[in-house]
Amino acid sequence: MRKRVLASALVLAMAATSLYGCGNDAASGTEGQTAAQEETAAASENGTEEAAETGNEETAKEESENTDGERETLVVGIQTNTYITDYDDNYMTNLIEEELNVNLEFYQLPSTAADMQTKISLMASSGDENMPDVFMLSGGNLTPEQVLDYGTKGFFIPLNSYVEDSESNYAKIPEEDREKMDAAMTSADGNMYALPNYCVSPWNDSPNRMFINGAWLNKLGLEVPKTTDELYEVLKAFKENDANGNGVQDELGVYGFTDGGYGQDIIDSFENPDLAFKLGDWFMDIDNSRIARWGEEGVDWTSDPEVCAEHMNGYVDAGLADEVNLVYLTNIWSEPSNKYWHNTNSYYEPWEAASGTASGIAPYDATSKNNMLNAQHIEWYYDKHPEHVLSLLHYTSEEASQCTEAMVSIADLVEQAKAEFITGVRDLDSGWDAYLEELESVGLSSWLEIAQTVYERSQAN
C-alpha cells in the first residue's frame, strides 16, 4: 500500500515580506562530525547520494512503533548540514521529544537540492514504504509545482483542517501575517500542503544594495552620488584619478551586495498525520522558533527583560523598533553544534522579533556603521519599494507544463541582456526594441496570459 505523506514547512517567497535567510549552506571539513555526517558531506561534494544514504537505510526500514511502550516514533528525513554534529543527541531534538511525547529518528538526505529532489522522487514513484514520516528541507528545494504534484498524487496530505484548528500554534499567529502565509502556501488546487518558514526581515526584503567607498570620495573631494549620471562620474573619477593612492590604475569603483532566499521543510506521516503536524506546528510558536534559530535559551540566547534592557540595536536606537526582546549570547549559527537543526524546519518570526534582536557578544556602538546598517537600510530603501508586489503564483500541473520552458528561457534572456546592456554589447536606446522582440520570441506573451489567469485565481480565493 502506497505511503501517504504530510507536507509541512515549505519555504516560499511571500509578497512584500522576506523569508528567513542567513544561508543554510553546509560547511565542509567541520570538526566533530559523526561518521555518518562526514560521509554525507562527501556525498554532497561528489554529487552522489551513496554516502548520504549510509547509515540511513536501517533507520528508514524500522516501522514507526512505540519503542518504550508509550511514545510513538516519527522518522525525520532531514537534509544533512555539517554544522550539526549530532541530530540524535541534540538539545532541540530532546526538547521536542519531551514536549510532544514522541521519539524522533533521523534519515539524512543529500544536502544538495538536485540529489535531494531525486531521492524524494524515487521514494514517491516507487511507493517506498520506508519513506520518512517527516521531511525537513533547506531553502527552496521543492518548487510549488513539485509540492502540488506530490499532493495531488496522494503523497502529501492537505493541512487545511489542521491549520484551522484554533488550538494549533499556526492558528494563533496574528491574522495579518497568517493571511500572507496562507496565500504563499496554498497550492493551485486550494490545499495547503506545507507550513512556512516565515520571517519578516527588512534586511533581506531589499537584497540588492550598493556600497561606495567614503574614503575615496573624501580623497577626491566628491559628494555621494544621487543620480545615475552622478554615479557614473564618480566611478569614472575613482578609476582614473588613483583613488586608493597607490600610483596604479587598479581601482574598482563600486560593488553590489545581494542576499536572500531561504529554507524549506516537508513532513510526511501517513500513519499518524496528527502527530506529524504537531511536530511542524511546534515551530510555529515564537519561543520555539527562537530555539530553532538561536539554540538553547539561557545559554545561547536570552529574553530576560533585565538583560534585554541593558542592550541596544540599530532598529531600536533609530526609533524603528520599540525594544530589544532577545539577546544572543553565542555565535551558534556559524559554529558546529548539537543544539538545534540549523533552522531546517518551519519557522515564525514577526517584525517585533526580527527587529528586537541584539548582540550580547560585543557591546553596541552607535558610531559603528555596521551597527546602523539595518536601520539605514530601512531609511534609504523602504520608500523605494513598489506599491504593489506580485505574490507567489501557484500554477496547476497543466499550466506549469505550458509555460515552464518559456519561464526558463525568459529568465536566461533577461540575465544575458542585462549583462550586455551594462557592458555595452547592447545599446540601451537602439537595442531595446530588439530585446523586446526576443522576449516575445521565447514566449513572453504566452507566459503572461497564463500568469494573469493564475494571479486572478489567487485573488478570487
C-alpha positions in Angstrom: 0.0 0.0 0.0 1.4 3.4 -1.0 2.6 5.6 1.8 0.8 9.0 2.1 2.8 11.9 3.4 2.1 15.1 5.2 4.0 18.1 3.8 4.9 20.8 6.3 7.1 23.9 6.4 7.9 24.7 2.8 9.6 28.0 2.4 8.3 30.1 -0.4 8.7 33.8 -1.3 5.8 35.8 0.0 4.5 39.2 -1.2 6.4 42.1 0.3 7.9 40.0 3.2 11.2 38.4 3.0 11.8 34.9 4.1 14.3 34.0 6.8 17.9 33.9 5.5 21.3 33.7 6.8 22.5 30.9 4.4 21.9 27.2 5.2 24.8 26.0 3.1 26.6 23.2 4.8 30.2 23.8 5.7 32.8 21.2 4.8 35.7 19.9 6.9 33.9 20.7 10.2 35.5 19.3 13.4 33.5 16.9 15.5 31.2 15.4 12.8 29.9 11.9 13.2 31.0 9.3 10.7 27.6 9.4 9.0 27.7 13.1 8.7 31.2 13.1 7.2 30.0 10.5 4.6 27.0 12.7 3.8 29.1 15.8 3.4 31.3 13.8 1.0 28.2 12.8 -1.0 27.3 16.4 -1.3 30.7 17.4 -2.6 30.8 14.4 -5.1 27.3 15.0 -6.3 26.2 11.4 -5.3 23.7 10.0 -3.0 25.5 6.9 -1.9 27.3 8.3 1.1 24.2 10.3 2.1 22.3 7.1 2.4 24.9 5.4 4.6 23.5 4.8 8.0 20.0 5.8 6.9 18.6 2.6 5.4 18.4 0.7 8.6 16.6 3.7 10.3 14.1 4.1 7.5 13.4 0.4 7.4 12.2 0.4 11.0 8.5 0.7 11.4 7.1 3.6 13.4 6.3 2.0 16.7 6.2 2.6 20.4 9.8 1.9 21.4 9.1 2.4 25.1 5.5 1.3 25.2 4.3 4.9 25.4 5.9 7.1 22.8 5.2 6.9 19.1 8.1 7.3 16.7 8.4 9.7 13.8 11.2 9.3 11.3 12.5 12.7 10.2 14.1 12.9 6.7 16.4 15.9 7.0 18.9 17.5 4.6 22.3 17.0 6.0 24.0 20.1 7.4 27.6 19.7 8.6 27.1 22.5 11.1 25.1 19.9 13.1 27.3 17.4 14.9 24.6 15.2 16.1 20.8 15.1 15.4 20.0 12.4 18.0 22.0 13.6 20.9 20.7 17.1 20.3 19.3 19.8 22.6 16.3 20.7 20.4 15.6 17.0 19.5 15.5 16.1 23.2 13.2 19.1 24.0 10.8 18.2 21.2 10.7 14.6 22.2 9.9 15.6 25.8 7.2 18.2 25.0 5.4 16.1 22.3 6.0 12.8 23.9 7.5 11.4 20.8 10.6 9.5 19.7 12.4 11.1 16.7 14.7 9.2 14.4 16.6 10.8 11.5 17.1 9.8 7.9 19.8 12.0 6.5 19.0 13.2 3.0 21.6 14.6 0.5 22.4 18.3 1.2 22.2 19.4 -2.5 18.8 20.3 -3.9 19.2 18.1 -7.1 20.2 15.0 -5.2 17.5 15.5 -2.6 14.8 16.0 -5.2 16.0 12.8 -7.0 15.9 10.9 -3.7 12.3 12.0 -2.8 11.1 11.4 -6.4 12.4 7.8 -6.3 10.8 7.3 -3.0 7.5 8.6 -4.2 7.4 6.9 -7.6 8.3 3.5 -6.1 5.7 3.8 -3.3 8.5 3.3 -0.8 7.1 2.1 2.5 10.3 3.2 4.2 9.8 6.9 3.3 10.4 9.0 6.4 7.4 10.3 8.3 8.7 13.9 8.1 10.8 15.8 5.6 12.8 18.8 6.8 14.5 20.5 3.9 16.6 23.6 3.2 15.6 26.7 1.3 13.7 26.4 -1.9 14.4 22.8 -2.5 10.9 21.8 -3.7 9.1 24.0 -6.1 5.4 24.8 -5.6 4.7 22.7 -8.7 6.5 19.7 -7.2 4.6 20.1 -3.9 1.3 20.2 -5.9 2.3 17.2 -7.9 3.1 15.1 -4.8 0.0 16.4 -3.1 -2.5 15.6 -5.9 -0.9 12.1 -6.2 -1.6 11.5 -2.5 1.9 11.6 -1.1 1.3 14.8 0.8 -1.8 15.3 2.9 -3.6 18.6 2.9 -3.1 20.6 6.1 -6.2 22.8 5.8 -8.1 21.3 8.7 -5.0 21.3 10.9 -4.1 24.9 10.4 -7.7 25.9 11.0 -7.7 24.2 14.4 -7.9 27.0 16.9 -5.6 25.1 19.3 -2.7 25.0 16.8 0.1 27.4 17.1 -0.4 28.3 13.5 -4.0 29.5 14.1 -2.7 31.7 16.9 -0.5 33.7 14.6 -1.8 37.2 14.0 -4.2 37.4 11.1 -2.1 39.9 9.1 0.9 37.5 9.0 -1.2 34.4 8.6 -3.0 35.7 5.6 0.3 36.2 3.8 1.5 32.7 4.9 -1.8 31.2 3.7 -1.5 32.9 0.3 2.1 31.7 -0.2 1.5 28.2 0.9 -1.9 27.4 -0.7 -1.5 25.4 -3.9 -3.5 25.8 -7.1 -5.9 23.1 -6.0 -6.9 25.1 -2.9 -5.0 22.8 -0.5 -2.1 23.8 1.8 0.4 21.0 1.8 3.1 22.8 3.8 3.8 25.1 6.7 6.1 28.1 6.1 9.4 29.2 7.2 8.4 32.9 7.7 10.5 35.8 8.8 9.8 39.5 8.3 13.3 40.6 7.6 13.7 44.1 6.1 17.4 43.5 5.5 16.6 40.6 3.2 13.5 42.3 1.8 15.8 44.6 -0.3 18.6 42.2 -1.2 20.2 44.4 -3.8 22.3 47.1 -2.1 25.0 49.4 -3.2 28.0 50.4 -1.2 30.5 53.2 -2.1 34.0 53.9 -0.7 33.6 57.0 1.5 37.4 57.4 1.9 37.8 57.6 -1.9 35.0 60.2 -2.1 36.8 62.3 0.6 40.2 61.9 -1.1 38.9 63.1 -4.4 36.6 65.8 -2.9 33.4 64.2 -4.3 29.9 64.0 -2.9 27.8 60.9 -2.6 26.1 60.5 -6.0 22.3 60.8 -6.0 21.6 60.1 -9.7 22.8 57.5 -12.2 24.7 60.3 -14.0 26.4 61.4 -10.9 27.2 57.8 -10.1 28.8 57.4 -13.5 31.0 60.4 -13.0 32.1 59.3 -9.5 33.0 55.8 -10.6 34.9 57.3 -13.6 36.8 59.5 -11.2 37.6 56.6 -8.9 39.1 54.6 -11.8 41.0 57.4 -13.5 42.3 59.5 -10.5 44.0 56.9 -8.4 41.5 56.9 -5.6 43.5 54.4 -3.5 46.7 56.4 -3.9 49.0 53.5 -4.9 50.0 55.1 -8.2 48.4 52.2 -10.2 45.1 52.4 -12.1 43.6 49.3 -10.4 40.5 50.7 -8.7 37.1 49.0 -9.0 34.7 51.8 -8.3 31.6 50.1 -6.8 30.2 46.7 -5.9 26.8 45.4 -5.1 25.6 43.1 -2.3 22.9 40.6 -2.7 21.3 38.2 -0.3 18.1 36.4 0.2 16.2 33.2 -0.3 15.8 30.6 2.4 14.8 27.2 3.8 12.3 24.5 3.2 10.9 21.7 5.3 8.4 18.9 4.5 6.7 16.5 6.9 5.3 13.2 5.8 3.5 11.0 8.3 0.8 8.8 6.8 0.1 6.5 9.8 -0.1 9.4 12.2 -0.6 12.7 10.4 -1.9 14.4 13.7 1.5 13.7 15.4 3.4 14.8 12.3 1.5 18.1 12.1 2.2 18.7 15.8 5.9 18.5 15.0 5.7 21.1 12.3 3.3 23.2 14.3 5.7 23.1 17.3 8.0 25.5 15.4 5.1 28.0 14.8 5.4 29.1 18.4 7.7 32.2 18.5 9.7 30.9 21.5 10.2 27.5 19.8 11.2 29.3 16.6 13.8 31.2 18.7 15.3 27.9 19.8 15.3 26.7 16.2 17.3 29.8 15.2 19.4 30.7 18.2 19.8 27.4 20.2 19.4 26.8 23.9 17.6 29.5 25.9 19.7 30.8 28.8 22.9 29.5 27.2 22.9 30.7 23.6 20.3 33.5 24.0 18.0 35.1 26.5 14.8 37.1 26.5 15.2 38.1 30.2 13.7 41.7 30.3 16.5 42.8 32.6 19.2 41.6 30.3 17.4 42.9 27.2 17.1 46.3 28.8 20.9 46.5 29.0 21.4 46.0 25.3 20.7 48.0 22.1 20.5 47.5 18.4 20.2 49.8 15.3 16.5 49.5 14.9 15.7 50.5 18.5 18.4 53.2 18.5 16.8 54.7 15.4 13.3 54.6 16.8 12.2 52.0 14.3 11.5 49.3 16.9 10.2 49.6 20.4 12.6 47.5 22.4 15.2 44.7 22.4 13.5 41.4 23.3 16.2 38.9 22.5 20.0 38.9 23.2 22.1 36.3 21.6 25.0 35.1 23.7 26.9 32.8 21.4 27.7 32.8 17.7 26.0 29.4 17.3 24.9 30.0 13.6 28.5 29.7 12.3 29.8 27.1 14.7 29.3 23.3 14.7 26.9 22.2 17.5 24.2 19.8 18.6 21.9 22.4 19.9 19.3 22.6 17.0 18.8 21.7 13.3 20.3 24.9 11.9 16.8 26.2 11.3 15.9 23.5 8.8 12.3 23.5 9.9 9.1 25.5 9.8 9.6 28.9 11.5 7.8 32.1 12.5 9.5 35.4 13.3 7.4 38.5 13.0 8.8 42.0 12.7 8.7 42.6 16.5 11.0 39.6 17.0 13.3 40.3 14.0 13.8 43.9 14.9 14.2 43.2 18.6 17.4 41.1 18.4 20.6 42.4 19.8 24.2 41.0 20.3 25.3 40.1 23.7 28.8 39.2 22.3 30.0 42.6 21.5 28.8 45.9 23.1 26.6 48.1 20.9 28.5 51.0 19.4 26.2 53.8 18.0 29.1 55.2 15.9 29.7 51.9 14.2 28.5 51.9 10.6 27.9 48.1 10.8 25.5 48.5 13.8 23.5 51.1 11.9 23.2 49.4 8.5 19.9 47.7 9.3 18.2 51.0 10.3 19.8 53.0 7.5 18.6 50.3 5.1 15.0 51.0 6.0 15.6 54.8 5.8 17.2 54.6 2.4 15.5 51.7 0.7 12.0 51.1 2.0 10.3 54.0 0.4 11.7 52.8 -2.9 9.8 49.6 -2.8 7.0 49.2 -5.3 3.5 49.9 -4.0 2.2 46.6 -5.3 4.3 43.4 -5.2 3.2 40.3 -7.1 2.6 37.4 -4.8 3.8 33.9 -5.4 2.0 32.3 -8.3 0.8 28.7 -7.9 0.4 27.0 -11.3 -1.6 23.9 -11.9 0.3 21.0 -13.4 -1.1 21.7 -16.8 -0.3 25.4 -16.5 3.2 24.7 -15.4 3.8 22.3 -18.3 2.6 25.0 -20.7 4.9 27.8 -19.5 7.9 26.2 -17.9 10.1 26.3 -21.0 9.1 30.0 -21.6 9.9 30.9 -18.0 13.3 29.4 -18.1 14.1 31.0 -21.5 12.8 34.4 -20.4 14.9 34.3 -17.2 18.0 33.3 -19.2 17.5 36.0 -21.8 16.9 38.7 -19.1 20.2 37.8 -17.4 22.1 37.7 -20.6 20.7 41.0 -21.9 21.3 42.7 -18.5 25.0 41.9 -18.7 25.1 43.0 -22.3 23.4 46.3 -21.7 25.7 47.0 -18.7 28.9 46.2 -20.6 27.9 48.0 -23.8 27.5 44.9 -26.0 23.9 46.1 -26.5 22.9 49.7 -26.7 20.1 50.6 -24.4 18.5 53.0 -26.8 18.9 51.4 -30.1 18.8 47.8 -28.9 15.7 48.0 -26.6 13.1 47.2 -29.3 15.1 44.2 -30.5 15.3 43.0 -26.9 11.5 43.1 -26.5 11.2 41.2 -29.8 13.5 38.5 -28.4 11.4 38.2 -25.3 8.3 37.7 -27.5 10.1 35.0 -29.5 10.7 32.9 -26.4 7.1 33.1 -25.2 6.6 36.2 -23.1 3.0 36.9 -24.2 2.0 33.2 -23.7 3.5 33.1 -20.2 1.9 36.5 -19.3 -1.5 35.1 -20.3 -1.1 32.1 -18.1 0.3 34.1 -15.3 -2.6 36.5 -15.4 -5.0 33.6 -15.1 -3.1 32.2 -12.1 -3.0 35.6 -10.5 -6.7 36.3 -10.9 -7.5 32.9 -9.4 -5.3 33.6 -6.4 -7.1 37.0 -5.8 -10.5 35.3 -6.0 -9.6 32.8 -3.2 
